[in-house]
Amino acid sequence: MSTVNYPFTGREQKSMTFSPILDGTVYTCQMKWNIAAQRWYLQITDSSDNTVMNTAVVGSTTSGCINLIEGVFTATTMIWREKNGQIEVAS
């Protein structure tokens, strides 16, 4: 199992984009602030710019794990370690 970390503290002033490998395919992920909900959302699109998922982001503690992409991707996990300021993508 390998893990790739992407820096994200949740205090960013603008959206952040990164391109992880999820279940063997490269996707584009964007963290977007929703002003009405006052929270971050994760939007994942494929290479044809089709939205695969759009979900609210929930931070995990250092000991607990909330998989942001559960139910859509089966071989990969994505966890936001809010305290560490990292998004962990493991496959």
N, CA, C and O atoms as a Tinker XYZ file with bonds, in Angstrom:
   364  protein
     1  N      0.853000   -1.181000    0.000000    73     2
     2  CA     0.000000    0.000000    0.000000    64     1     3
     3  C      0.894000    1.238000    0.000000    63     2     4     5
     4  O      1.842000    1.329000    0.780000    81     3
     5  N      0.589000    2.175000   -0.869000    73     3     6
     6  CA     1.352000    3.425000   -0.900000    64     5     7
     7  C      0.428000    4.599000   -0.574000    63     6     8     9
     8  O     -0.770000    4.571000   -0.855000    81     7
     9  N      1.023000    5.629000    0.028000    73     7    10
    10  CA     0.262000    6.810000    0.423000    64     9    11
    11  C      0.927000    8.049000   -0.167000    63    10    12    13
    12  O      2.143000    8.219000   -0.084000    81    11
    13  N      0.103000    8.911000   -0.764000    73    11    14
    14  CA     0.564000   10.200000   -1.275000    64    13    15
    15  C     -0.157000   11.281000   -0.489000    63    14    16    17
    16  O     -1.377000   11.231000   -0.330000    81    15
    17  N      0.597000   12.260000    0.004000    73    15    18
    18  CA     0.020000   13.349000    0.787000    64    17    19
    19  C     -0.065000   14.624000   -0.033000    63    18    20    21
    20  O      0.849000   14.955000   -0.787000    81    19
    21  N     -1.176000   15.338000    0.124000    73    19    22
    22  CA    -1.390000   16.632000   -0.515000    64    21    23
    23  C     -1.648000   17.645000    0.593000    63    22    24    25
    24  O     -2.526000   17.432000    1.428000    81    23
    25  N     -0.893000   18.751000    0.614000    73    23    26
    26  CA    -1.083000   19.733000    1.685000    64    25    27
    27  C     -2.432000   20.440000    1.575000    63    26    28    29
    28  O     -2.782000   20.969000    0.520000    81    27
    29  N     -3.177000   20.442000    2.663000    73    27    30
    30  CA    -4.454000   21.162000    2.727000    64    29    31
    31  C     -4.802000   21.379000    4.193000    63    30    32    33
    32  O     -5.061000   20.421000    4.921000    81    31
    33  N     -4.807000   22.627000    4.624000    73    31    34
    34  CA    -5.068000   22.931000    6.035000    64    33    35
    35  C     -6.534000   23.227000    6.320000    63    34    36    37
    36  O     -6.980000   23.091000    7.459000    81    35
    37  N     -7.291000   23.631000    5.299000    73    35    38
    38  CA    -8.671000   24.052000    5.516000    64    37    39
    39  C     -8.771000   25.550000    5.773000    63    38    40    41
    40  O     -9.869000   26.092000    5.895000    81    39
    41  N     -7.629000   26.214000    5.854000    73    39    42
    42  CA    -7.607000   27.662000    6.059000    64    41    43
    43  C     -7.178000   28.396000    4.780000    63    42    44    45
    44  O     -6.884000   29.591000    4.806000    81    43
    45  N     -7.148000   27.672000    3.682000    73    43    46
    46  CA    -6.759000   28.267000    2.408000    64    45    47
    47  C     -7.745000   29.357000    2.004000    63    46    48    49
    48  O     -8.924000   29.303000    2.355000    81    47
    49  N     -7.259000   30.326000    1.278000    73    47    50
    50  CA    -8.089000   31.450000    0.840000    64    49    51
    51  C     -8.710000   31.225000   -0.529000    63    50    52    53
    52  O     -9.510000   32.041000   -0.988000    81    51
    53  N     -8.350000   30.124000   -1.191000    73    51    54
    54  CA    -8.910000   29.826000   -2.508000    64    53    55
    55  C     -8.999000   28.319000   -2.688000    63    54    56    57
    56  O     -8.459000   27.548000   -1.895000    81    55
    57  N     -9.692000   27.917000   -3.746000    73    55    58
    58  CA    -9.832000   26.498000   -4.053000    64    57    59
    59  C     -8.478000   25.876000   -4.341000    63    58    60    61
    60  O     -7.542000   26.557000   -4.761000    81    59
    61  N     -8.386000   24.579000   -4.113000    73    59    62
    62  CA    -7.153000   23.844000   -4.366000    64    61    63
    63  C     -7.454000   22.688000   -5.305000    63    62    64    65
    64  O     -8.477000   22.018000   -5.159000    81    63
    65  N     -6.572000   22.452000   -6.267000    73    63    66
    66  CA    -6.742000   21.353000   -7.216000    64    65    67
    67  C     -5.540000   20.417000   -7.124000    63    66    68    69
    68  O     -4.400000   20.865000   -7.008000    81    67
    69  N     -5.808000   19.112000   -7.177000    73    67    70
    70  CA    -4.745000   18.114000   -7.223000    64    69    71
    71  C     -5.229000   16.928000   -8.043000    63    70    72    73
    72  O     -6.430000   16.770000   -8.260000    81    71
    73  N     -4.297000   16.091000   -8.500000    73    71    74
    74  CA    -4.627000   14.987000   -9.411000    64    73    75
    75  C     -4.107000   13.654000   -8.884000    63    74    76    77
    76  O     -3.036000   13.206000   -9.293000    81    75
    77  N     -4.845000   13.021000   -7.990000    73    75    78
    78  CA    -4.412000   11.729000   -7.453000    64    77    79
    79  C     -4.814000   10.569000   -8.362000    63    78    80    81
    80  O     -5.649000   10.714000   -9.255000    81    79
    81  N     -4.203000    9.428000   -8.111000    73    79    82
    82  CA    -4.605000    8.185000   -8.766000    64    81    83
    83  C     -5.587000    7.496000   -7.830000    63    82    84    85
    84  O     -5.246000    7.147000   -6.699000    81    83
    85  N     -6.806000    7.305000   -8.312000    73    83    86
    86  CA    -7.872000    6.671000   -7.531000    64    85    87
    87  C     -8.305000    5.401000   -8.251000    63    86    88    89
    88  O     -8.752000    5.461000   -9.397000    81    87
    89  N     -8.180000    4.276000   -7.605000    73    87    90
    90  CA    -8.497000    2.972000   -8.203000    64    89    91
    91  C     -7.800000    2.786000   -9.549000    63    90    92    93
    92  O     -8.379000    2.219000  -10.476000    81    91
    93  N     -6.559000    3.261000   -9.656000    73    91    94
    94  CA    -5.750000    3.036000  -10.850000    64    93    95
    95  C     -5.906000    4.049000  -11.965000    63    94    96    97
    96  O     -5.269000    3.907000  -13.009000    81    95
    97  N     -6.733000    5.068000  -11.780000    73    95    98
    98  CA    -6.977000    6.082000  -12.805000    64    97    99
    99  C     -6.722000    7.467000  -12.223000    63    98   100   101
   100  O     -7.038000    7.731000  -11.063000    81    99
   101  N     -6.146000    8.353000  -13.043000    73    99   102
   102  CA    -5.903000    9.726000  -12.596000    64   101   103
   103  C     -7.198000   10.525000  -12.703000    63   102   104   105
   104  O     -7.855000   10.531000  -13.744000    81   103
   105  N     -7.554000   11.197000  -11.611000    73   103   106
   106  CA    -8.725000   12.070000  -11.563000    64   105   107
   107  C     -8.280000   13.470000  -11.149000    63   106   108   109
   108  O     -7.190000   13.650000  -10.606000    81   107
   109  N     -9.126000   14.447000  -11.408000    73   107   110
   110  CA    -8.886000   15.805000  -10.944000    64   109   111
   111  C     -9.783000   16.050000   -9.739000    63   110   112   113
   112  O    -10.999000   15.871000   -9.800000    81   111
   113  N     -9.158000   16.460000   -8.654000    73   111   114
   114  CA    -9.898000   16.752000   -7.421000    64   113   115
   115  C     -9.770000   18.240000   -7.123000    63   114   116   117
   116  O     -8.694000   18.824000   -7.254000    81   115
   117  N    -10.869000   18.834000   -6.726000    73   115   118
   118  CA   -10.849000   20.246000   -6.354000    64   117   119
   119  C    -11.557000   20.421000   -5.026000    63   118   120   121
   120  O    -12.689000   19.976000   -4.840000    81   119
   121  N    -10.863000   21.084000   -4.101000    73   119   122
   122  CA   -11.448000   21.453000   -2.822000    64   121   123
   123  C    -12.021000   22.852000   -2.995000    63   122   124   125
   124  O    -11.286000   23.796000   -3.287000    81   123
   125  N    -13.340000   22.989000   -2.813000    73   123   126
   126  CA   -14.018000   24.269000   -3.007000    64   125   127
   127  C    -14.735000   24.679000   -1.725000    63   126   128   129
   128  O    -15.369000   23.855000   -1.067000    81   127
   129  N    -14.629000   25.946000   -1.382000    73   127   130
   130  CA   -15.335000   26.482000   -0.226000    64   129   131
   131  C    -16.756000   26.839000   -0.629000    63   130   132   133
   132  O    -16.965000   27.545000   -1.616000    81   131
   133  N    -17.740000   26.354000    0.133000    73   131   134
   134  CA   -19.131000   26.692000   -0.100000    64   133   135
   135  C    -19.526000   27.726000    0.946000    63   134   136   137
   136  O    -19.646000   27.408000    2.129000    81   135
   137  N    -19.724000   28.953000    0.508000    73   135   138
   138  CA   -19.974000   30.050000    1.442000    64   137   139
   139  C    -21.306000   29.892000    2.172000    63   138   140   141
   140  O    -21.414000   30.267000    3.340000    81   139
   141  N    -22.317000   29.345000    1.505000    73   139   142
   142  CA   -23.617000   29.176000    2.146000    64   141   143
   143  C    -23.557000   28.111000    3.253000    63   142   144   145
   144  O    -24.143000   28.284000    4.322000    81   143
   145  N    -22.852000   27.026000    2.986000    73   143   146
   146  CA   -22.745000   25.940000    3.963000    64   145   147
   147  C    -21.608000   26.168000    4.956000    63   146   148   149
   148  O    -21.540000   25.510000    5.995000    81   147
   149  N    -20.709000   27.111000    4.626000    73   147   150
   150  CA   -19.547000   27.393000    5.472000    64   149   151
   151  C    -18.693000   26.147000    5.704000    63   150   152   153
   152  O    -18.309000   25.836000    6.832000    81   151
   153  N    -18.404000   25.437000    4.602000    73   151   154
   154  CA   -17.567000   24.249000    4.675000    64   153   155
   155  C    -16.944000   23.960000    3.329000    63   154   156   157
   156  O    -17.356000   24.503000    2.303000    81   155
   157  N    -15.934000   23.086000    3.349000    73   155   158
   158  CA   -15.253000   22.662000    2.133000    64   157   159
   159  C    -15.988000   21.498000    1.491000    63   158   160   161
   160  O    -16.563000   20.654000    2.178000    81   159
   161  N    -15.961000   21.464000    0.159000    73   159   162
   162  CA   -16.509000   20.361000   -0.616000    64   161   163
   163  C    -15.432000   19.825000   -1.537000    63   162   164   165
   164  O    -14.591000   20.579000   -2.026000    81   163
   165  N    -15.458000   18.523000   -1.774000    73   163   166
   166  CA   -14.540000   17.853000   -2.676000    64   165   167
   167  C    -15.300000   17.483000   -3.940000    63   166   168   169
   168  O    -16.300000   16.768000   -3.893000    81   167
   169  N    -14.810000   17.980000   -5.071000    73   167   170
   170  CA   -15.388000   17.614000   -6.363000    64   169   171
   171  C    -14.342000   16.807000   -7.122000    63   170   172   173
   172  O    -13.201000   17.245000   -7.270000    81   171
   173  N    -14.733000   15.629000   -7.601000    73   171   174
   174  CA   -13.843000   14.767000   -8.368000    64   173   175
   175  C    -14.393000   14.642000   -9.778000    63   174   176   177
   176  O    -15.560000   14.303000   -9.976000    81   175
   177  N    -13.529000   14.924000  -10.768000    73   175   178
   178  CA   -13.927000   14.805000  -12.171000    64   177   179
   179  C    -12.967000   13.863000  -12.896000    63   178   180   181
   180  O    -11.804000   13.720000  -12.516000    81   179
   181  N    -13.483000   13.223000  -13.948000    73   179   182
   182  CA   -12.647000   12.326000  -14.740000    64   181   183
   183  C    -11.958000   13.093000  -15.863000    63   182   184   185
   184  O    -12.070000   14.316000  -15.938000    81   183
   185  N    -11.249000   12.385000  -16.733000    73   183   186
   186  CA   -10.477000   13.033000  -17.792000    64   185   187
   187  C    -11.349000   13.727000  -18.840000    63   186   188   189
   188  O    -10.856000   14.561000  -19.600000    81   187
   189  N    -12.637000   13.390000  -18.886000    73   187   190
   190  CA   -13.575000   14.052000  -19.797000    64   189   191
   191  C    -14.312000   15.196000  -19.115000    63   190   192   193
   192  O    -15.257000   15.751000  -19.677000    81   191
   193  N    -13.889000   15.549000  -17.917000    73   191   194
   194  CA   -14.464000   16.619000  -17.105000    64   193   195
   195  C    -15.882000   16.306000  -16.621000    63   194   196   197
   196  O    -16.658000   17.218000  -16.339000    81   195
   197  N    -16.217000   15.019000  -16.527000    73   195   198
   198  CA   -17.495000   14.594000  -15.960000    64   197   199
   199  C    -17.344000   14.483000  -14.443000    63   198   200   201
   200  O    -16.355000   13.934000  -13.958000    81   199
   201  N    -18.307000   14.995000  -13.701000    73   199   202
   202  CA   -18.263000   14.907000  -12.248000    64   201   203
   203  C    -18.529000   13.473000  -11.817000    63   202   204   205
   204  O    -19.553000   12.887000  -12.167000    81   203
   205  N    -17.593000   12.913000  -11.051000    73   203   206
   206  CA   -17.718000   11.563000  -10.520000    64   205   207
   207  C    -18.384000   11.610000   -9.149000    63   206   208   209
   208  O    -19.221000   10.768000   -8.824000    81   207
   209  N    -18.001000   12.604000   -8.350000    73   207   210
   210  CA   -18.636000   12.801000   -7.051000    64   209   211
   211  C    -18.390000   14.217000   -6.562000    63   210   212   213
   212  O    -17.430000   14.871000   -6.971000    81   211
   213  N    -19.258000   14.677000   -5.693000    73   211   214
   214  CA   -19.154000   15.983000   -5.053000    64   213   215
   215  C    -19.676000   15.790000   -3.637000    63   214   216   217
   216  O    -20.853000   15.483000   -3.445000    81   215
   217  N    -18.810000   15.966000   -2.650000    73   215   218
   218  CA   -19.193000   15.643000   -1.281000    64   217   219
   219  C    -18.614000   16.643000   -0.290000    63   218   220   221
   220  O    -17.571000   17.248000   -0.540000    81   219
   221  N    -19.292000   16.807000    0.823000    73   219   222
   222  CA   -18.777000   17.642000    1.901000    64   221   223
   223  C    -17.545000   16.975000    2.494000    63   222   224   225
   224  O    -17.471000   15.749000    2.579000    81   223
   225  N    -16.580000   17.790000    2.900000    73   223   226
   226  CA   -15.332000   17.274000    3.454000    64   225   227
   227  C    -15.408000   17.279000    4.978000    63   226   228   229
   228  O    -15.784000   18.274000    5.597000    81   227
   229  N    -15.043000   16.146000    5.559000    73   227   230
   230  CA   -15.026000   15.985000    7.002000    64   229   231
   231  C    -13.607000   15.622000    7.407000    63   230   232   233
   232  O    -13.016000   14.695000    6.853000    81   231
   233  N    -13.063000   16.350000    8.370000    73   231   234
   234  CA   -11.711000   16.079000    8.832000    64   233   235
   235  C    -11.649000   14.876000    9.747000    63   234   236   237
   236  O    -12.580000   14.610000   10.508000    81   235
   237  N    -10.534000   14.143000    9.668000    73   235   238
   238  CA   -10.286000   12.991000   10.530000    64   237   239
   239  C     -9.233000   13.347000   11.572000    63   238   240   241
   240  O     -8.386000   14.212000   11.349000    81   239
   241  N     -9.299000   12.678000   12.691000    73   239   242
   242  CA    -8.275000   12.842000   13.717000    64   241   243
   243  C     -7.056000   12.012000   13.334000    63   242   244   245
   244  O     -7.088000   11.283000   12.343000    81   243
   245  N     -5.995000   12.118000   14.104000    73   243   246
   246  CA    -4.802000   11.322000   13.811000    64   245   247
   247  C     -5.029000    9.835000   14.039000    63   246   248   249
   248  O     -4.324000    9.008000   13.460000    81   247
   249  N     -6.006000    9.480000   14.879000    73   247   250
   250  CA    -6.258000    8.065000   15.162000    64   249   251
   251  C     -7.474000    7.510000   14.425000    63   250   252   253
   252  O     -7.572000    6.296000   14.240000    81   251
   253  N     -8.402000    8.367000   13.999000    73   251   254
   254  CA    -9.597000    7.916000   13.295000    64   253   255
   255  C     -9.504000    8.199000   11.813000    63   254   256   257
   256  O     -8.712000    9.038000   11.383000    81   255
   257  N    -10.316000    7.500000   11.026000    73   255   258
   258  CA   -10.268000    7.668000    9.568000    64   257   259
   259  C    -11.674000    7.792000    8.990000    63   258   260   261
   260  O    -12.493000    6.884000    9.136000    81   259
   261  N    -11.951000    8.911000    8.338000    73   259   262
   262  CA   -13.194000    9.087000    7.596000    64   261   263
   263  C    -12.807000    9.121000    6.126000    63   262   264   265
   264  O    -12.201000   10.084000    5.657000    81   263
   265  N    -13.157000    8.071000    5.409000    73   263   266
   266  CA   -12.810000    7.949000    3.997000    64   265   267
   267  C    -13.767000    8.815000    3.176000    63   266   268   269
   268  O    -14.961000    8.524000    3.098000    81   267
   269  N    -13.240000    9.878000    2.566000    73   267   270
   270  CA   -14.070000   10.825000    1.820000    64   269   271
   271  C    -14.647000   10.240000    0.533000    63   270   272   273
   272  O    -15.641000   10.749000    0.015000    81   271
   273  N    -14.039000    9.181000    0.015000    73   271   274
   274  CA   -14.470000    8.636000   -1.273000    64   273   275
   275  C    -15.083000    7.242000   -1.164000    63   274   276   277
   276  O    -15.235000    6.540000   -2.163000    81   275
   277  N    -15.432000    6.853000    0.053000    73   275   278
   278  CA   -16.046000    5.544000    0.275000    64   277   279
   279  C    -17.355000    5.428000   -0.485000    63   278   280   281
   280  O    -18.138000    6.376000   -0.542000    81   279
   281  N    -17.587000    4.260000   -1.068000    73   279   282
   282  CA   -18.818000    4.020000   -1.811000    64   281   283
   283  C    -18.689000    4.326000   -3.293000    63   282   284   285
   284  O    -19.517000    3.880000   -4.087000    81   283
   285  N    -17.664000    5.082000   -3.681000    73   283   286
   286  CA   -17.441000    5.397000   -5.093000    64   285   287
   287  C    -16.168000    4.709000   -5.577000    63   286   288   289
   288  O    -16.137000    4.144000   -6.670000    81   287
   289  N    -15.126000    4.760000   -4.763000    73   287   290
   290  CA   -13.862000    4.109000   -5.088000    64   289   291
   291  C    -13.636000    3.001000   -4.062000    63   290   292   293
   292  O    -13.868000    3.195000   -2.869000    81   291
   293  N    -13.183000    1.841000   -4.530000    73   291   294
   294  CA   -13.087000    0.690000   -3.636000    64   293   295
   295  C    -11.668000    0.335000   -3.210000    63   294   296   297
   296  O    -11.472000   -0.186000   -2.112000    81   295
   297  N    -10.675000    0.605000   -4.053000    73   295   298
   298  CA    -9.303000    0.204000   -3.750000    64   297   299
   299  C     -8.463000    1.349000   -3.196000    63   298   300   301
   300  O     -7.310000    1.144000   -2.819000    81   299
   301  N     -9.023000    2.540000   -3.143000    73   299   302
   302  CA    -8.294000    3.730000   -2.705000    64   301   303
   303  C     -9.074000    4.417000   -1.592000    63   302   304   305
   304  O    -10.305000    4.424000   -1.592000    81   303
   305  N     -8.336000    4.998000   -0.641000    73   303   306
   306  CA    -8.965000    5.819000    0.393000    64   305   307
   307  C     -8.413000    7.241000    0.313000    63   306   308   309
   308  O     -7.273000    7.455000   -0.100000    81   307
   309  N     -9.230000    8.196000    0.710000    73   307   310
   310  CA    -8.812000    9.595000    0.784000    64   309   311
   311  C     -9.267000   10.129000    2.135000    63   310   312   313
   312  O    -10.458000   10.144000    2.445000    81   311
   313  N     -8.300000   10.567000    2.932000    73   311   314
   314  CA    -8.577000   11.016000    4.291000    64   313   315
   315  C     -7.960000   12.391000    4.494000    63   314   316   317
   316  O     -6.800000   12.612000    4.146000    81   315
   317  N     -8.730000   13.313000    5.055000    73   315   318
   318  CA    -8.195000   14.633000    5.376000    64   317   319
   319  C     -7.796000   14.650000    6.837000    63   318   320   321
   320  O     -8.647000   14.620000    7.726000    81   319
   321  N     -6.504000   14.699000    7.076000    73   319   322
   322  CA    -5.970000   14.830000    8.432000    64   321   323
   323  C     -5.914000   16.322000    8.738000    63   322   324   325
   324  O     -4.891000   16.976000    8.533000    81   323
   325  N     -7.023000   16.844000    9.228000    73   323   326
   326  CA    -7.177000   18.284000    9.439000    64   325   327
   327  C     -6.079000   18.848000   10.334000    63   326   328   329
   328  O     -5.518000   19.902000   10.036000    81   327
   329  N     -5.772000   18.164000   11.414000    73   327   330
   330  CA    -4.770000   18.655000   12.361000    64   329   331
   331  C     -3.369000   18.701000   11.728000    63   330   332   333
   332  O     -2.570000   19.585000   12.036000    81   331
   333  N     -3.086000   17.737000   10.842000    73   331   334
   334  CA    -1.785000   17.676000   10.176000    64   333   335
   335  C     -1.726000   18.528000    8.905000    63   334   336   337
   336  O     -0.648000   18.744000    8.352000    81   335
   337  N     -2.890000   19.012000    8.440000    73   335   338
   338  CA    -2.934000   19.809000    7.216000    64   337   339
   339  C     -2.594000   18.992000    5.981000    63   338   340   341
   340  O     -1.939000   19.494000    5.067000    81   339
   341  N     -3.035000   17.725000    5.942000    73   339   342
   342  CA    -2.719000   16.824000    4.830000    64   341   343
   343  C     -3.957000   16.070000    4.377000    63   342   344   345
   344  O     -4.806000   15.686000    5.182000    81   343
   345  N     -4.040000   15.868000    3.064000    73   343   346
   346  CA    -4.988000   14.907000    2.512000    64   345   347
   347  C     -4.172000   13.680000    2.151000    63   346   348   349
   348  O     -3.216000   13.774000    1.382000    81   347
   349  N     -4.542000   12.528000    2.700000    73   347   350
   350  CA    -3.827000   11.276000    2.462000    64   349   351
   351  C     -4.609000   10.438000    1.455000    63   350   352   353
   352  O     -5.782000   10.127000    1.665000    81   351
   353  N     -3.943000   10.077000    0.360000    73   351   354
   354  CA    -4.546000    9.196000   -0.624000    64   353   355
   355  C     -3.747000    7.887000   -0.592000    63   354   356   357
   356  O     -2.560000    7.869000   -0.917000    81   355
   357  N     -4.400000    6.809000   -0.202000    73   355   358
   358  CA    -3.739000    5.517000   -0.071000    64   357   359
   359  C     -4.372000    4.491000   -0.993000    63   358   360   361
   360  O     -5.594000    4.378000   -1.085000    81   359
   361  N     -3.509000    3.747000   -1.675000    73   359   362
   362  CA    -4.005000    2.676000   -2.553000    64   361   363
   363  C     -3.065000    1.499000   -2.517000    63   362   364
   364  O     -3.306000    0.496000   -3.189000    81   363
